[in-house]
Every structure is written in structure tokens, then in C-alpha cells.
Amino acid sequence: MWAIRRASNPIRNQGCYILFNHTIYANTEVPSDMKIGGQYSRMYQIRGACRLTKPISHGDLWLGRSFAWSVNRSSQFATMPSDVEESSDTDGGGEGGSSELDLESSPETLKIKLLMAEDDNKLDCEGDIVEEDGGDAFEDTLGLPDAEADGKKEITKKITSSELLKIMGNHFSPNNALDQWVGGGNSLGPSEVSFVVLNLRKRGWYGKALQFMEWVEGHKHIEYGEREYASHLDLVVKVLGLHKAENYIKTIPESFRGELVYRTLLANCVVALNVKKAEEVFNKIRDLGFPISTFSFNQLLLLYKRVDPKKISDVLKLMEKKDAKPSLFTYRLLIDIKGQRYDISGMEEVIATMKAEGMEPDLFLQVTIAKHYAAAGKKEKAEKMARDMEGDDIAENRVACNLLLPLYASLGKIDDVERLWKVCEHNPQLTECFAAIEAWGKLGKVEQAEQVFEKMTKSWGKLSAKYYNVLLKVYANRGLLSKGKELAKRMSDDGCKIGPLTWDLLVKLYAEGGEVEKADSILQKATEGSPLKPLFDSYIHVLRKYADRGDIHNAEKIFHKLRQVGYVGRMKQYQLLLQAYINAKVPAYGFRERMKADNIFPNSGTLAQLRAVDAFKKTEISELLD
């Protein structure tokens, strides 16, 4: 652990970007009552999800009250894309979704997810919006123990034929139909319950999954244990919000109210980027005397990765004090953090430490490392890693094609993309087609991307929105408005269920195509009567175009809408709004006070913008001359 902390917290800046602040303790020992603390409090409840809005100080929650935060030896971090690769939110913690690093998955769970992904359009249920809502298997995101092996095998066999799943998909109020199904002599055990909940989650049907769990619990069809209560709690958070979830915890028998339940709540606080609540839950786990799992520590690392990297070193210190052994996911996070700051030497130190602990990077982590090498200008290292991933025979190691196709594209290796696609194109899997479209799009080969898409439609027939979106993204990135319009109409004709990701791509398509008013209209219509919230980037696409025009009225409107839906506390929206004033050559009166009221502290770039708008202020002489 000391080696990780040393790699994560260099003392001197030797020409590299330094990731963490150096922390100096007043005492030589870490205080025994150390708690995780932060600076965020006030929340608004937006459509069932608590979002932090206004940072304020509450010093009693600082980590280790007897030491001082000091000696910031970091230069300004270079901005990098947020956790979602396609996101333009350079402030970090974009709402567009999660990267592969956001999931702490076992190999068995990943296998089941891949099986289900290939059966997306075979399921006899209306719609599939997993790609829209970042659908996650509960076992994946919360690090729960796997279901029984026999039950898991049964799940994979029954994916396309479950009558229970059909009932949930076809009934708005399924209780009577479920009662009749059980009354007809059908058995309902833990395997069937796990199967239904897993598949409903995968489609993003959290409301239906909650209905089903409430019916199961109310009729006592299975005996609830801590795992079932935790799964139920997770659905309550997703559908009804954190406040209702905390009330539900009070109804759980005390004997089942363990660390698993509280870490479920913690993980959802992290998803909501609710720093104050996440820290409260973490401290409660500790105060109740539960052993703190590595999973819980990883959640804090994931949270601070997005909102406050300076605190990561303190989490690592606490992990060391509690003797919590880092998992592969811990290393993934630290490697990704280092890579995003172009600190390649620090990233390699973490990799070396991980290997010394007997852990080898999997394919997903290898791709992440290779991307960071490429972004930092270490192209040779990125290419070497890609070759290592291929192995001696890519036909025998075909599972790597999904990851290598877009990686080679990002490296500009057209020949390698063509070579890998030839291995797959005679009998491609859906995931390979998806990767190929993404790769051809990155290389600007729109025609080849379209050919792969047509091959998909001929082989698999009706596709879910996920596969339309990958081609729509190509059109949006290339400004191909007419092609994007045709594809959107085709999606509509095919009855695709769409959500925030599709909205985002349509907004970007029209905004980049010069029809910003239409993009604005799409964004407004998407929010009307929908429980889903548009992505942060969707508003940013429109706000940026209004800023470029110097359209202060509409820029302020989008800025206000961002606040209404809960996207606050990010520098990007303030910078774009300031740019609108600059381009309009109009002073932004009281803008510093607005930022201060929101506890937003300008960085060097924003300070330059503020000075620019100050230059437009009226003076006594200018008023006389005007």
C-alpha cells in the first residue's frame, strides 16, 4: 500500500503532472477517529435522484481533524475528457455515463452480461433501453456475491423464454398476472427472482423491477436475506431517490442491516455525485463497527476521482490503516487517474505495484493503458500493448477484436482495422459490428461504417437503439445532418425505444449541423413528461453554440435549465456563459458574485474571461462619449 501511495503522491514535481496534494499531519500518527469528510451539502431532489448543488463548509467532517491540508505542489492539471469517452465535459464527472472502470465485475458476471448483450433483440419484451440508462446488473455495480452457480446457468438458458419476464413487460400493473402465474402451479424460487430482476435491470426497467421485488417481498415467495434487501434498496434509490431509500433501510430487520446494505446506498450516492451523503454513509458504516470492504473504499476513490482528486491520497492512507487490500478495480482507478493527467511515469509505477501484488491487467485495463499512452504521445508503447493484446493468432483470440478495433482506429491504424475486421466479417457478432462501426467512424470512413450497419440489419433484423446510436454518433461527429435525419427516421419507423443517449446524439447532430434552434427544441421536448434526464453534454452542445453567437438570452436560458435539472457546480457551464457575454461584447455584471454564491471558484482560464467582461463596463468617460 505504501508503494501505491508513493506512486500516487509524488513529493517533487520533476517535469510531470503531479496528481495529488502532499498532506502533512500535525501528529505522526493518523487519528484513530479518522473519518471521510468533504465540502458539499445542500441537495435538491430532481426526479427521484438527489443531486448536490451548493458546496458549503462543514469542518466537522474533514478527514483527520488533527492535521492540516497543506503544501499544494501541483501545477494546474491539464484538462482531459471525463469518464465517458464521448463526453465533452472536461470538468470531470460527466453525467454521460460510466466508463468500464465504473464497474467492479467478476469474470462470471461479465460472461453473463456478454451473453445477454448478444440476445438484445431476441427478447420478447417491449423495448431495450440498457444503452440509454447505463443498465447495470446489480451484482456488477455493487460487488455483491454471485448467485448460485446452478441458478446462473439456468438464467443464461432462459434469457429468451421467461414467462415471468413477459408478464412484467406486458402489464402496467402486473400483480394480478403474477398471482395467476403462481396460482397456476408455477414455482418461484431465488433463481427465477434473480433472473427477472437481472433482466429488468439490464433494460433499465428499474420501476418494473421494483414492482416485482415489492410483490415478491409482500407475498413472501422467497425468504429475504441481506442480499435481497440490498437489491431491493438499490431499486428504491434508482426509482424513488435517496430519501425514500433511507426510509426503506429503517424497515429492514436489524439483523439484515449490515455492511452490504449500507454499501449499496453508498454506491448510489456515488452515482449521484452526492459527496456529502456518500461521506455520511461511509462514516456510518465505520461508526456501526462493520468491517469496511475494499468495495466501499473503491466507491470513495471513484467519487473523488470525479470531484476532488486531492482526497484520493487520504483514502489510500485510510485503506492502509484499515488493512484493506487493493483490488484490481482499485488499481484500475489509480491507473486511469494517472493516465488522464498524462502522468505516465506515475501510471507505470502503479502498474508495477499491481503486478508485484500478483495481479495482471485484463484486456479492458490494457486498452485503458494503451489509450493513455497514445494520448500522452507514447504511440510506440500504445502499439506494443495492442500487439500484446492480439497474441500470436487473433483468430484464436477473437474476443480481443471488440477492444482492438476502436483502439487501432484511435492510433490511426487503418490497415490494422481492416485486418481485424476481415477476421470477423464473415461471421460477425453484434459486439464486433458495434466496435467496427465505432472504429470506421473514428477514421472518417463513413461508407465502411454504413456497410457494417447494413450487415447487422440483414443478419439480426430489428436492432435496439444501441446499435443505431453508434452510427448516429458517427454522423453527429462528422456533421452529416441529412444522413443523421434519415437514420433517426429509420429508428422511429423501427419502433426503437430511445432515451438520454439518443437525445444527446440528436442534439449534437443538429447543433453541429447549424440548426441550434432545432437542437434546443429537441432538448426541451425530451424533458417533457419523461422521468429520464438529458445528459449534461446535451445542454453543453446547445450552450456552446449560443455562446459562439453571443446570444446571451438563450445562453442564460440553457444555463438556468442546467441548474433546474441538477447539473450545478461545474466550471464548464460558467465558462460558456461568460463566453457568450464576451462574444456579445457586453459586461457580465455580478458574475463573480454569482459564482461565489454557488461556491464555484474560478480557475486561471475563467479569471481571464472575467477580466475580459470587466473591460466592457461603462465608465464615466465612455458614458459621456456614447
N, C-alpha and C positions, 0 to 999 in steps of 0.2 A: 504493500500500500504506500510505503514511503516513496518508492520509486515512481509510482503514479503521481503522487502529489508533487514530487520534484519536477517531473516532466510537465505537469500542469501549471506549475507556478515558478517560472524561472526568476532568479534574483536580479540578473542584469540583462539589459537589452543589448544584444550583440548583433544588431542589424536585422533581427527577425521581429515579427509581430508578437508581442507578449500577450498571452491570453488572460491571465488572472492578476488581480492586485495582490501584492505581498501583504500578508497580515502579520501584525506584531501584537503579541499578547503582553498584557501588563504582568501576568503571572507566568511562571514557567510551566504550570500545569493547566490543562484545559479545565474549566469549571465543571464540577460534577452535575450542576443543574443546567447544562448547556441545552438550549432549545433553538429550534429553527425559527427565525423571525424575518419580517420584511417590512415594506413601507406602504402596502396597498390596503385600502379598506373599502370605502364606500362602494356598494354594488347596486345595480339596477337589475330587476328580473325581466328579461326580454324573452318572451315566448317560451317560458319554461326553463331557460338557462340563465344562471347568474353570470353576469359579466362585470369585471372590475372596471371602474371608470375613473375614479379620482384618487391618486395617491396622497396619503397623509401620513404623518409620522406617528408611530406608537412604539416608543422606545422599549417598552417592557417586553417586547417580543424579539429583540435583537439576539442574534446567536452569540452566546457568551457575553454576558453583560459586563464582565470584569476586564475585558480587553478592548483595545481601540482599533477601529479600522484606520489604516494609515498607509503612507508611502505608496501612492499610486505610481508605479513605474511603467505604466503602459502608455504608449502613444495611442492616438485615435485609431480604433480598429478600422481597417478597410471594409467597406460595405460589401456584403455578399448576398446572394439570393437567400430567401428564407427557407424553411424546412421543406417547402413544396417547390420542386424544381421549376414548375411553370409559373410560380408566383412572382409578382413584381414587387412585393412588399419587402423592401430592403431593410426594414427596421427589425426584422426578425419576428418570429412567432406569427407568421401569416396564418390566416384562417382558412386558407385554401384546402387544408387537409393535413395529412401526416405523411412524412417520408417513411421508408421502410424501417427507419430507426425508431419509429414511434411504437413498433410492435415488438413485444418480447415473446417470440413464438418458439415453441418446441418443434423439432423436426416432424413429429407426428401430426401436430396441428397444421403445419404448413402443407403437408401432403393432402390433408382433408380439404383445406382451402383451395388447393390447385384442382382437386377432383371436382369440387363444386363449381369452380370458375369455368371449367370446360363444359359443364352442363347448364350454363346460364340460360340458354334459350330452349332447353328441353323441358324445363319445369312447367307443370300445368297449373300455373298461378298467374294472376294478372300482374304483369309488370316485374321489373327488376331494377331497383334503384341503388344497388350497392355502390356503384361508381359515383353516385351523386352525393351520398351521405357518408362516404368513407366507411361502409358497412364493416363491422368487425365481429369476429367470433369472440364471445365473452372470454373463453379460455385464453385467447391470444392476448388481448389487451390488458387483462388483469392478472395474468400469470397464475391462474388457478390450476389445480391438479387436473390432469386429463380425466375424461370419463373412462369407464371401464373399457378395456380393450375390445371385448366382445361387442359391447354396445356401439363402439366407434365403428367397428367393421360393419355392423348392421346398418348404421347410419349411412355409410357410403353406398351400400347396396340399395337403399330405399329412397335415395335422393329424388328420383324421378316419379315415384309412385305413391307417396304417402297420402292416405285419405285424410289424415288429420291436417296436413298442410293445405289440402284443397279446401277443407272446411274453413280454415282460417282465412284463406284467400278469397273465398266466395261469399262470406257473410259479414255484414257490418257489425251485427251483434251475434256472435257465434255460440253463445252459451247453450241455447236450446238444441242446436245441431250437435254440439259436443255431448250433451246429456244423452241424446238419442243414439249417438255413436257408441258410447259406453254401454247404454242400455241394450244395445244390440248384441252384447256378448263380446265386444272387442276388449282386449286387455290394454291397460295403460300403465306402463312402468317407467322407471327412470330413463331407460334408453329411448322410449318414444318421446318423453318430455324433452330430453336433450336434443333429439333430432328436430323437433318442431321449433324449439326456441333458437337453435343454431341457424336454421334456415330462414326464419323470420328476421333474425338479426342481419343475416347476410344481405337480405334485400332492403335493409333499412326500415323494416316494418316494426319499429320499436313499440308503437302503440298496440298493434295486434299481439306482439309478444307479451306485453304487459297484461293485456286482456286474458291471454291464455294462462299466464302464471297466476293471476288472481283467481281464475276459475280452478286451476289445479290446487292452489292453497286452500281456497274456500271449501272445496269438496273433499279435501284430504285424500286425493287419489294417490299421492306418494307421501312418504314421511320426509318432511323438510329437515335438512341439516344446515350447517353453516354455509355450505356451498350454494344450496338452493336459495337461502336468504340473501346471500351476496349477489347472486344472479338477479333475483327479484329487485333488490335495491338498485342495481345498475340500471335496470329498465325504468324504475321510478325517476331516477335522476334524468335520464335521457328524455323522458316524456313530460314530466311534471316539474323538474327543476330541483335544485339543491335543497331548498327549504322543505319541500314535501319529503325529500329523501331523508332528511334529518328527523322528521316526524315519524317516518316509517321505521327507522332504526329503533326508536323508543318502543315500538310494538314487538320487536324481535325478542324472544326469550333471552334472558341474560346469559344463559349457558351457551347460546349460539352467537353471542355478540362479541366475536373475537377479532383478532388482527385482520383476518380475511375480509370481514365486513367493512372495517374502517379503511383498509387499503383500497377497497372498491370505491368508497366515497372519495378518497384521496386522488385516485386516478381520474375520476370525473372532474374534480376541482382543477386538475392539471389541464385536462382537455379544454375547460372553460377559461384557462389562464387566470383563474381566480387565486391570486397569490396569497392573500390574507387567509382565505378559507383553507387553502391547501396546507399552509403552515399551522393553522389551528388544529386540523385533523391529524397531521403528523405529530404534533406535540401531545395530542390526546392519546394516540397510540402509545407513546412513551410514558405518559402520566399514568395510564391504566396498567402499566407493568408488562405489556405484551412484548415479546421479542420482536425487534424491528427487522423485517425481512430485507434482503437486498433489493427486492422489487420496490419497496417503499422508498428506499434511498434513490433508486433509479428514477422514480417519478419526480423527486425533487431535482435531480440533475437535469431531467428533461425540461422541467419548468424553468429553472434558472438558465438553461441553455437558450431559452427563448426570450426571457425578460430581464435577466440580471446575471450575466456570466461571472461577475466578481464573486458571487456567493458559492460558486462550484467548489472552490478550494476548501471552503468551510464544511461543505457536505462530505467531501473526501476525508477531512480530518475526523469528522464525527463517525464516518464509516470505520475508520481505523480504530477509534476509541471503542466502538461497539463490536469490533472484531467481525464486521460484516464483509464477507469475501466478495470482491467484484465478480460480476457475471460477464458473459460475453456481451450482453447488452450494455453494461457499464462501459466496457471498452469501446463499443460502437459509438456511444455518445461522445466520449472523450476524443476519439479519433475524428469524428465529424466536426466537433467544435474546433479542434486544432486546424483541420483542413479548411474550414470556412474562413479562418483568419490567415490563411496562407502560411501558417507556421509548420512547414514541412518537417523541420528537424524535430520539433516537439511532437508532431504526429508519429514520426518514426520511433521516437522514444517510447510512446505509449504502445505502439505495435510490438516493440521488443519486449516490453514488460509483460504484455499479454501472452506472447509466445513463451516467455520464461515461466509463466504460470500454467503452461501446458495447453493453452487454447490457440487454435489456428483460425485465421479469418475464413469465414464461409464465403460462398460466391457473392452474396449480397454485399458483404463488407469489402470484398476485393474490388467490386465495382465502385463503391464509395471512395476507396483509397485511390483508385485509378483516376476517377473524376477530379479529385483534389490535386493529384499530381499534374493533370492536364491544365487545370485552372491556374496553377502556380507556375506554368511554363515548363514543367518537368515532363515533356512529352515522351522522351525515351523511356522513362520509368513507367509511365502510363501504358505505353505499348507493350513493354515487357510483361507487365501484370496481365494485360489482356491475353498475351500468348500463353502465359502460365495457366490462365483460366481455361483456355481451349484444350490443353492437354495434347497428347500425341495424335488423337483422332477425334475431330469434332463430331463426326457422325456417331461415334460411340459415346460422346459426351454432349449429346444434343441438348440436354437440359440447360446448358450454358448459353445457348443461342438467344434465348429471351433477353438475357442481360447483355450479351456481347454486341448484338445488332445496334442498339442505340449508343453503346459505348464507342464502337468503331466509328459511328456516324459523328459523334461529338469530337472525335480525333481527326475527322475529315478523311477517313479511310474508305473511299468509295469501293475500291477493289475488294476489300475485306467484307464489306456489307454484301456485295454481290456474291462473293464466295459462300458466305454463311447462308444467304437466302437460297442458293441453289441446293444446299443440303436439305432445306426444309420444304421448298415449294411444291414438290411432287406429292407430299402427304403432310401438309402443314397443320399444326394445332392452332387453336384460336389465339392462344397467348403468343405464338410465334408470328402470326399475322399482325397482331397488335404491335409487337415490337418492330416488325418490318416497316409498317406504315409510319411509326414514330421516327425510325431511322431515315427513311427516304425523305420524310418531311424536313428533318434537320439538315439534310444535304441539299435541299431545294429541288429534289426530284419528285415533283408533284405527280407527274404522269405515272411513275412507278408505284407511288403510294396509292393512287386510284386503282391501279391494276390489282394490287393486293386486296384492296377493299372489295372489289367486284368478285374476286376469287372467294372471299369469305362469304358473300351473299349467295353465291351459287352453291357452295359446299354446305352451308349451315342454314340457309333460308333466312327467317326472321331473326334479326340481331337485336340485342339490347342497346340502350343509348350509349353504353360504354364504348362500343366499337364504332359508332357514328362519331362520337366525340373526338376520338383520336384523329380522324380525318378532318373533322371540323376545326380542330386545333391547327392542323397544317394550313388550312385555308386562312384562318384568322391571323396566324403568324406571318403569312405571305401577303396579306391584304387582298385576297381573292374574294371580293364581296359577292360577285354573281354566282360563283361556284358554291360559296357558303350558303347563299339563299336557296339554291337548288337542293343542297343536301339537307337543309333544315326542313324544307317542304317534304322531302322524302322521309325524313324522320317522322313528321306528322302523319303522313299517309300510312306509314307502317305501325302507327299507334305506339311509338316509344314513350315510355314514362320518363319525363325529364325533371331535373332539379337544379341545384345551385351550380354544378359544374357546367352543364349545358347553357344555363343562363349566362354564366361568365364568358363562355366562348362566343355566344351570340352578341353579347355586349361588346366584346373586344373586336369581333368581326366588323360590326357596324361603325364602331368608333374609329378603328384604323382605316376603314373604307371611306371616311369623310362624312358619315351620316351620324354625327354625335347626338343630334336630337332624337333620332330613332333609337340609338343605343340607350339614351336616357329613358325613353318611353318603355323600352323592354324591361329595364330595371324597375321602373315603377309598377308595371303590370305584374312582374314576377312576385312582388311583395304583397300584392292584394289578395287577401283570402288564403294565403299559403302559410302553413306553420313553419316552413323552412326559411332560412335566412340567406340572402345572397352572400357570396364571398366578399371579403374585404377588397380584393383586387377588382371586382366588378365595379365598385364605386370609384376606385382609383383610375380605371380606364377612362371613365367619363370626366372625372375631376381634372385629370391631366389635360384633356382636350379643351375643356373650358378655360383652364389656366393658360394654355398656349394662346388662346384667343384674347385673353384679357377680359373674359366675360365674368365680372365679379358677381353679378346677381346669381347666375346659375352655379358658379363655383361655391358660393355661400350656401346655396340650397343643398348641394350634394354634401358639403361639409356638415350641415345640420342633420342630414339624413344619416350620415355615418354615426353621429352621436346618438340619434334616436334608436338605431338598431343595436347599439352597444359597442361599436368599434371606436374606442377612445384611447387616449394615452399613447398614440403612436406619432412619431415625428413626421412621417410621410405626408399625412393629410394637411398638417400645418404648413409644411414646405410648399406644397402645391397651391394652397390657398394664398400664401404670400406671393407666389409667382404670378398668380392672377392679378394681384394688385400692382406688382412690378411691371407686368406687360401692359397694364392699363394706364401706367404712369399716374397712379392715384395713391395718396398716403393711406396706410392702414392704421387708422387711429386706434389706440388702445390695444394693439395686438399683443404687445408684451404682457399686458395685464391679463389678457385672455389666456395666454399660455401659462402664466403664473397661477391663475385660478384653477387651471386643470393640472397643476403640478407637472407641467412639461417644461424642461429646461433646455434652452436652445444649444445645439452644438455649433461648431465653427461655421458650417455652411449656412445654418439658419440665422446666425448672428449677422452674417454678410447680407442676407436677404432683408433682415430688419433694418440694417443701416441704409439699404437701398430705398426702402419705402419711407424712411425718415427724410430722405433727401427731397421727397415730393411735398413736404409740409409747407404750408403757406408761411411766409414771413411778412413783416410789416412792409418792407420794400416791394416784395412781389405782389402783395395785395394792391398797393398804390399803382404799380405798373400795369397790373391786369385791368 
